Amino acid sequence: MAGETDGEREKRLAIARQVREEVQSRTVTVITTALALVAALFWQTAITDTIKTFMPVSGAWGYELLVALGVTVCAALAIYFLTKSAPKK
């Protein structure tokens, strides 16, 4: 910009770099989340089909509840360990 000092220009460029890095980081997060959702939907289908194959039709809600609880615990543990192993900022 006209009439700005070198220091002002450097500050403006630093802010632009920070914004670019933040946009890139958020974009990666959104894409990762979308891919995880797609994977989760496929797992949901696989788990549902497995339950239908091995569990009796009558009274299946109890088994489904038990499987849902097990999957939730496994997912929570996986998230916990993944966040602990992620590098700190």
C-alpha positions in Angstrom: 0.0 0.0 0.0 1.1 3.5 -0.7 3.0 5.2 2.1 3.3 2.3 4.4 6.6 1.5 6.2 8.5 -1.7 6.0 7.3 -2.6 9.5 3.6 -2.1 8.6 4.1 -4.2 5.5 5.7 -7.0 7.4 2.8 -7.0 10.0 0.3 -7.1 7.1 2.1 -10.0 5.5 2.4 -11.9 8.8 -1.4 -11.5 9.4 -2.0 -12.8 5.9 0.2 -15.8 6.5 -1.6 -16.6 9.8 -5.0 -16.3 8.0 -3.8 -18.6 5.2 -2.5 -21.2 7.7 -5.7 -21.1 9.7 -7.9 -21.5 6.5 -5.7 -24.5 5.4 -5.9 -26.0 8.9 -9.7 -25.7 9.0 -10.1 -27.0 5.5 -8.1 -30.1 6.4 -10.2 -30.6 9.5 -13.5 -30.3 7.5 -12.3 -32.8 4.9 -11.1 -35.2 7.5 -14.4 -35.0 9.3 -16.3 -35.6 6.1 -14.2 -38.7 5.3 -14.7 -39.9 8.9 -18.5 -39.5 8.5 -18.4 -41.6 5.3 -16.4 -44.3 7.0 -18.8 -44.2 10.0 -21.8 -44.7 7.7 -20.2 -47.8 6.1 -19.4 -49.2 9.6 -22.9 -48.6 10.7 -24.2 -50.6 7.7 -21.6 -53.4 8.5 -22.5 -53.5 12.1 -26.2 -53.5 11.4 -25.8 -56.4 8.9 -23.7 -58.3 11.5 -26.4 -57.9 14.2 -29.1 -59.1 11.8 -27.0 -62.1 10.9 -26.1 -63.3 14.4 -28.9 -62.0 16.6 -32.5 -63.1 16.8 -35.1 -60.8 15.4 -37.3 -60.8 18.4 -35.8 -58.8 21.3 -33.0 -57.5 19.1 -33.1 -54.0 20.6 -31.3 -55.2 23.7 -28.5 -56.6 21.6 -28.4 -53.5 19.5 -28.1 -51.4 22.7 -25.2 -53.6 23.9 -23.4 -53.4 20.6 -24.0 -49.6 20.4 -22.5 -49.3 23.9 -19.5 -51.4 23.0 -18.9 -49.4 19.8 -19.2 -46.1 21.7 -16.6 -47.2 24.3 -14.2 -48.3 21.6 -14.6 -45.1 19.7 -14.1 -43.0 22.9 -11.0 -44.9 23.7 -9.6 -44.5 20.2 -10.3 -40.8 20.3 -8.7 -40.5 23.7 -5.5 -42.2 22.6 -5.3 -40.4 19.3 -5.6 -37.0 20.9 -3.0 -38.0 23.5 -0.6 -39.1 20.8 -1.2 -36.0 18.6 1.7 -33.4 18.7 1.0 -30.4 20.9 0.9 -27.0 19.3 
